[in-house]
Amino acid sequence: MDVNITRAGFHIGFYVSFVSGILLLFLERGTAEFAITALTFAIGLLFLAIVVAVVKWGQWRRRM
């Protein structure tokens, strides 16, 4: 996979996770905003994990 695509994916995932993580510090628990932001944070972390897995898989595949 192209390095620019994976780099862009990592930046997007990091941005979503970082911004929603900061927002979680300031939102009141039990509100709809907190729930949506927590879900966004989880989706951002999942996206980051997928991007990292794809990059590692590509590196492993090139070595074979």
Secondary structure as a PSIPRED ss2 file (coil, helix, strand):
# PSIPRED VFORMAT (PSIPRED V4.0)

   1 M C   1.000  0.000  0.000
   2 D C   1.000  0.000  0.000
   3 V H   0.000  1.000  0.000
   4 N H   0.000  1.000  0.000
   5 I H   0.000  1.000  0.000
   6 T H   0.000  1.000  0.000
   7 R H   0.000  1.000  0.000
   8 A H   0.000  1.000  0.000
   9 G H   0.000  1.000  0.000
  10 F H   0.000  1.000  0.000
  11 H H   0.000  1.000  0.000
  12 I H   0.000  1.000  0.000
  13 G H   0.000  1.000  0.000
  14 F H   0.000  1.000  0.000
  15 Y H   0.000  1.000  0.000
  16 V H   0.000  1.000  0.000
  17 S H   0.000  1.000  0.000
  18 F H   0.000  1.000  0.000
  19 V H   0.000  1.000  0.000
  20 S H   0.000  1.000  0.000
  21 G H   0.000  1.000  0.000
  22 I H   0.000  1.000  0.000
  23 L H   0.000  1.000  0.000
  24 L H   0.000  1.000  0.000
  25 L H   0.000  1.000  0.000
  26 F H   0.000  1.000  0.000
  27 L C   1.000  0.000  0.000
  28 E C   1.000  0.000  0.000
  29 R C   1.000  0.000  0.000
  30 G C   1.000  0.000  0.000
  31 T C   1.000  0.000  0.000
  32 A H   0.000  1.000  0.000
  33 E H   0.000  1.000  0.000
  34 F H   0.000  1.000  0.000
  35 A H   0.000  1.000  0.000
  36 I H   0.000  1.000  0.000
  37 T H   0.000  1.000  0.000
  38 A H   0.000  1.000  0.000
  39 L H   0.000  1.000  0.000
  40 T H   0.000  1.000  0.000
  41 F H   0.000  1.000  0.000
  42 A H   0.000  1.000  0.000
  43 I H   0.000  1.000  0.000
  44 G H   0.000  1.000  0.000
  45 L H   0.000  1.000  0.000
  46 L H   0.000  1.000  0.000
  47 F H   0.000  1.000  0.000
  48 L H   0.000  1.000  0.000
  49 A H   0.000  1.000  0.000
  50 I H   0.000  1.000  0.000
  51 V H   0.000  1.000  0.000
  52 V H   0.000  1.000  0.000
  53 A H   0.000  1.000  0.000
  54 V H   0.000  1.000  0.000
  55 V H   0.000  1.000  0.000
  56 K H   0.000  1.000  0.000
  57 W H   0.000  1.000  0.000
  58 G H   0.000  1.000  0.000
  59 Q H   0.000  1.000  0.000
  60 W H   0.000  1.000  0.000
  61 R H   0.000  1.000  0.000
  62 R H   0.000  1.000  0.000
  63 R H   0.000  1.000  0.000
  64 M C   1.000  0.000  0.000
